[in-house]
Amino acid sequence: MDPAVEPIPRSLGQRIADARGAKSKAELARAVGVDTKTVYRWEHDKAEPGSSQIDPLARALGVSIIWLLTGEGEGPIELQPTGTDDV
């Protein structure tokens, strides 16, 4: 790629669709606690996830919240489970 050419920024919906990969819309919807139609609307930039859905969405997709919201920083990452203590 020519370094003088800036890449076209991807929308939030495009990042969600890209990160979803082989996971179905129904699987993602269940993981986040929304309807499949909601995932469709997010991916087509017809709606955006609410503030309470951002963390579960990022976790379900295996991406950082910053990357999900801005496209900057870490893309897909391996997340540690929350709510567990090593005892």
N, C-alpha and C positions, 0 to 999 in steps of 0.2 A: 504494500500500500504506500502511496506517496505521502511522506510525512507532512507535506504542506496541506493535505486534504484532511479536514476534520471529519471524523465519523459522524453519521447522522444519529442523533440521540434516540434511544429506544424509549417508547412510552412505558408507563407503569403496566399497562395491560400487556404489552409485548414482553416485558420482563417476566410477568406472571406466567404467560404462556410458555416462554422459553424455559423457565425454571421447572415448570410442571413436567416437562419431558414426556415419558411414557405413562405417567400416572394419569388416570382418567379424571375428567371434571368431577364426576360423582365421588371419587376417592378423595380428591382435594376438598370438595364441599363438606364431606363427612368430617374430615380432619379439622376443618375450621369451624364447623357448626353452622353452615349456611346452605341454602338451596343451590342445586346445580345451575339454575338459571342465573344466580348471582355470580358464580364463577364465570359463566359465559359473558355477562355484562362487564365484569372487570376486564377480562381478556380482550374485549372489543372496545374498551375505553368509553363505555356507556355509563359506567358508575365506578366509584372508587371504594376500596375497603374502608370501613369506619375505624376510628382509632383503637377500639377494643379488638379489632380483627387483625391488626397489623402483626403483632407478635405471633399469634397462632399461625397466621399465613406464612410468615417468614420461616417458622419452625417446620411447618408441613412441607415447604418447598426446599428446605435445607440451605437457605441463603441468609445473609445478614439483613437486618432491618434497614441499614443505611443503603445497601445495594438495592434492596427492593424499592425503596422510596426515591433514590436518586440515580441509580445505575453506577454509582461510584463505590470504590472499595471492593470488599470481598464479595464475589458471586457465590456460587454454591459452596457451602461449608459443611463440615460434619459437626452436628450439634450434640451436646451432652444432654441427657435427660434432666429435667428439672424436678425439684421436689423430692429428691432422694439424697440421703446422707450415707456416706461410707462408714458404717458402724461395725 
